[in-house]
Amino acid sequence: MKLAQPPGVRSCRDGGKWAFCRNAANGGNYVMVEIGNLENALAPADGQLIRQELLVKMRRAEDGALDYGSGAVGGDVELMGIAPTVLELRLTSRRGDDGTLHIRLYFTEPEERDGLLLALKLAWKRPGRLGLEEQNGHAQIAERRADEEFGAR
């Protein structure tokens, strides 16, 4: 699959409609399973806050109202260098059992389907070098899911 251009064109400008990538083996919704796992890693109040923040940001993406760019400049969405068809949507960092967790929704805007915002993976990483390695792995899993959804080209 190819990413619609420029990266973030739908979530940060034109808008679109969300769909969730599903496990081909059992039809399960990856992101719904992952949000349950995340809520187990957070205090109950933080789990609810993240769920609400995710919903708000997904609605803003549908309106094309997110900001593209690095987190350092306040961007919500950025292209993943290691997985060039995957975008990350940043959520507020929260305190988890093992310290600070940086929470991300990995998604794509496939050129092949007008207006589609496809949620691929919800994940969290720790700060620092280890977190960057975790993030790269998450982005690669998201990319594989997109390839499975559209058939590798």
C-alpha positions as a LaTeX table, in Angstrom:
\begin{tabular}{lrrr}
\hline
Residue & $x$ (\AA) & $y$ (\AA) & $z$ (\AA) \\
\hline
Met1 & 0.00 & 0.00 & 0.00 \\
Lys2 & 1.01 & 3.61 & $-0.43$ \\
Leu3 & 0.48 & 6.44 & 2.02 \\
Ala4 & $-1.65$ & 9.36 & 0.83 \\
Gln5 & 0.51 & 12.44 & 0.33 \\
Pro6 & 1.57 & 14.60 & 1.97 \\
Pro7 & 1.82 & 12.53 & 5.16 \\
Gly8 & $-1.03$ & 13.39 & 7.51 \\
Val9 & $-3.11$ & 14.94 & 4.72 \\
Arg10 & $-6.35$ & 13.50 & 6.09 \\
Ser11 & $-5.81$ & 13.70 & 9.85 \\
Cys12 & $-4.25$ & 17.17 & 9.65 \\
Arg13 & $-6.09$ & 18.81 & 6.73 \\
Asp14 & $-8.81$ & 17.05 & 4.72 \\
Gly15 & $-10.42$ & 14.78 & 7.30 \\
Gly16 & $-11.57$ & 11.21 & 6.91 \\
Lys17 & $-13.38$ & 8.31 & 8.52 \\
Trp18 & $-11.85$ & 5.81 & 10.95 \\
Ala19 & $-11.79$ & 2.06 & 10.53 \\
Phe20 & $-9.95$ & $-0.47$ & 12.68 \\
Cys21 & $-7.52$ & $-3.05$ & 11.35 \\
Arg22 & $-8.66$ & $-6.55$ & 12.31 \\
Asn23 & $-6.82$ & $-9.77$ & 12.94 \\
Ala24 & $-7.28$ & $-11.92$ & 9.83 \\
Ala25 & $-7.12$ & $-15.12$ & 11.89 \\
Asn26 & $-9.97$ & $-14.35$ & 14.29 \\
Gly27 & $-11.54$ & $-11.04$ & 13.20 \\
Gly28 & $-10.55$ & $-9.34$ & 16.45 \\
Asn29 & $-10.05$ & $-5.60$ & 16.62 \\
Tyr30 & $-6.37$ & $-5.08$ & 17.45 \\
Val31 & $-6.79$ & $-1.61$ & 18.95 \\
Met32 & $-9.65$ & $-2.59$ & 21.26 \\
Val33 & $-7.57$ & $-5.44$ & 22.67 \\
Glu34 & $-4.59$ & $-3.11$ & 23.06 \\
Ile35 & $-6.59$ & $-0.41$ & 24.85 \\
Gly36 & $-7.67$ & $-3.05$ & 27.36 \\
Asn37 & $-4.03$ & $-4.00$ & 27.89 \\
Leu38 & $-3.09$ & $-0.34$ & 28.33 \\
Glu39 & $-5.84$ & 0.23 & 30.88 \\
Asn40 & $-4.46$ & $-2.70$ & 32.89 \\
Ala41 & $-1.03$ & $-1.00$ & 32.96 \\
Leu42 & $-2.43$ & 2.32 & 34.23 \\
Ala43 & $-4.29$ & 3.53 & 37.28 \\
Pro44 & $-8.07$ & 3.30 & 36.64 \\
Ala45 & $-8.50$ & 7.08 & 36.37 \\
Asp46 & $-5.64$ & 7.36 & 33.87 \\
Gly47 & $-7.12$ & 4.54 & 31.80 \\
Gln48 & $-10.39$ & 6.46 & 31.49 \\
Leu49 & $-8.57$ & 9.71 & 30.69 \\
Ile50 & $-6.57$ & 8.05 & 27.91 \\
Arg51 & $-9.71$ & 6.49 & 26.43 \\
Gln52 & $-11.38$ & 9.92 & 26.38 \\
Glu53 & $-8.30$ & 11.65 & 24.94 \\
Leu54 & $-8.06$ & 9.01 & 22.21 \\
Leu55 & $-11.72$ & 9.54 & 21.30 \\
Val56 & $-11.27$ & 13.32 & 21.14 \\
Lys57 & $-8.14$ & 13.10 & 18.98 \\
Met58 & $-9.75$ & 10.56 & 16.66 \\
Arg59 & $-12.71$ & 12.92 & 16.19 \\
Arg60 & $-10.33$ & 15.81 & 15.51 \\
Ala61 & $-8.55$ & 13.63 & 12.92 \\
Glu62 & $-11.89$ & 12.96 & 11.21 \\
Asp63 & $-12.24$ & 16.73 & 10.91 \\
Gly64 & $-8.65$ & 17.15 & 9.66 \\
Ala65 & $-7.94$ & 19.28 & 12.73 \\
Leu66 & $-4.76$ & 17.70 & 14.14 \\
Asp67 & $-1.32$ & 19.29 & 13.85 \\
Tyr68 & 1.41 & 17.60 & 11.83 \\
Gly69 & 4.95 & 17.71 & 13.18 \\
Ser70 & 7.27 & 16.51 & 15.88 \\
Gly71 & 6.24 & 16.43 & 19.50 \\
Ala72 & 8.95 & 19.00 & 20.20 \\
Val73 & 6.94 & 21.59 & 18.26 \\
Gly74 & 3.55 & 20.47 & 19.55 \\
Gly75 & 2.58 & 18.21 & 16.67 \\
Asp76 & $-0.02$ & 15.49 & 17.13 \\
Val77 & 0.88 & 13.38 & 14.09 \\
Glu78 & 4.18 & 12.40 & 12.51 \\
Leu79 & 5.42 & 9.95 & 9.87 \\
Met80 & 7.44 & 7.03 & 11.20 \\
Gly81 & 10.84 & 6.93 & 9.50 \\
Ile82 & 11.25 & 3.20 & 10.09 \\
Ala83 & 7.81 & 2.41 & 8.61 \\
Pro84 & 7.08 & 4.86 & 5.78 \\
Thr85 & 3.37 & 4.00 & 5.49 \\
Val86 & 2.70 & 4.49 & 9.22 \\
Leu87 & 1.83 & 7.65 & 11.12 \\
Glu88 & 1.86 & 8.05 & 14.88 \\
Leu89 & $-0.74$ & 9.94 & 16.86 \\
Arg90 & 0.67 & 11.09 & 20.19 \\
Leu91 & $-1.36$ & 10.93 & 23.36 \\
Thr92 & $-0.49$ & 12.37 & 26.76 \\
Ser93 & 2.17 & 10.45 & 28.66 \\
Arg94 & 0.92 & 8.71 & 31.78 \\
Arg95 & 2.44 & 7.05 & 34.81 \\
Gly96 & 2.36 & 3.27 & 34.60 \\
Asp97 & 3.52 & 0.40 & 36.77 \\
Asp98 & 7.05 & 0.72 & 35.34 \\
Gly99 & 7.29 & 4.52 & 35.20 \\
Thr100 & 6.31 & 7.01 & 32.52 \\
Leu101 & 4.56 & 5.62 & 29.45 \\
His102 & 4.48 & 7.51 & 26.14 \\
Ile103 & 1.25 & 6.39 & 24.45 \\
Arg104 & 0.82 & 6.26 & 20.67 \\
Leu105 & $-1.84$ & 5.23 & 18.16 \\
Tyr106 & $-0.22$ & 4.01 & 14.96 \\
Phe107 & $-2.36$ & 4.44 & 11.86 \\
Thr108 & $-2.24$ & 4.93 & 8.13 \\
Glu109 & $-3.99$ & 6.97 & 5.47 \\
Pro110 & $-3.91$ & 4.61 & 2.47 \\
Glu111 & $-3.83$ & 6.22 & $-0.94$ \\
Glu112 & $-5.92$ & 3.29 & $-2.23$ \\
Arg113 & $-8.96$ & 4.28 & $-0.14$ \\
Asp114 & $-10.14$ & 7.86 & $-0.25$ \\
Gly115 & $-10.83$ & 9.34 & 3.15 \\
Leu116 & $-9.79$ & 6.29 & 5.19 \\
Leu117 & $-7.98$ & 6.63 & 8.51 \\
Leu118 & $-6.99$ & 3.08 & 9.46 \\
Ala119 & $-6.11$ & 2.46 & 13.12 \\
Leu120 & $-3.37$ & $-0.20$ & 13.24 \\
Lys121 & $-1.88$ & $-0.42$ & 16.75 \\
Leu122 & $-2.16$ & 1.23 & 20.15 \\
Ala123 & 1.06 & 0.97 & 22.13 \\
Trp124 & 3.16 & 2.61 & 24.77 \\
Lys125 & 6.87 & 3.01 & 25.20 \\
Arg126 & 9.22 & 4.03 & 27.94 \\
Pro127 & 11.38 & 7.16 & 27.72 \\
Gly128 & 14.92 & 7.06 & 26.38 \\
Arg129 & 16.85 & 4.73 & 24.09 \\
Leu130 & 14.91 & 1.62 & 25.10 \\
Gly131 & 11.70 & 3.46 & 24.28 \\
Leu132 & 12.97 & 4.28 & 20.78 \\
Glu133 & 13.65 & 0.59 & 20.17 \\
Glu134 & 10.16 & $-0.26$ & 21.45 \\
Gln135 & 8.65 & 2.42 & 19.22 \\
Asn136 & 10.45 & 1.09 & 16.14 \\
Gly137 & 9.07 & $-2.37$ & 16.86 \\
His138 & 5.55 & $-1.00$ & 17.30 \\
Ala139 & 5.76 & 0.89 & 14.00 \\
Gln140 & 6.97 & $-2.22$ & 12.18 \\
Ile141 & 4.10 & $-4.28$ & 13.60 \\
Ala142 & 1.67 & $-1.57$ & 12.49 \\
Glu143 & 3.20 & $-1.61$ & 9.00 \\
Arg144 & 2.80 & $-5.40$ & 8.78 \\
Arg145 & $-0.83$ & $-5.09$ & 9.80 \\
Ala146 & $-1.43$ & $-2.50$ & 7.06 \\
Asp147 & 0.29 & $-4.74$ & 4.52 \\
Glu148 & $-1.91$ & $-7.66$ & 5.58 \\
Glu149 & $-5.02$ & $-5.49$ & 5.33 \\
Phe150 & $-4.17$ & $-4.32$ & 1.80 \\
Gly151 & $-2.01$ & $-7.21$ & 0.64 \\
Ala152 & 1.73 & $-6.56$ & 0.40 \\
Arg153 & 2.60 & $-4.87$ & $-2.87$ \\
\hline
\end{tabular}
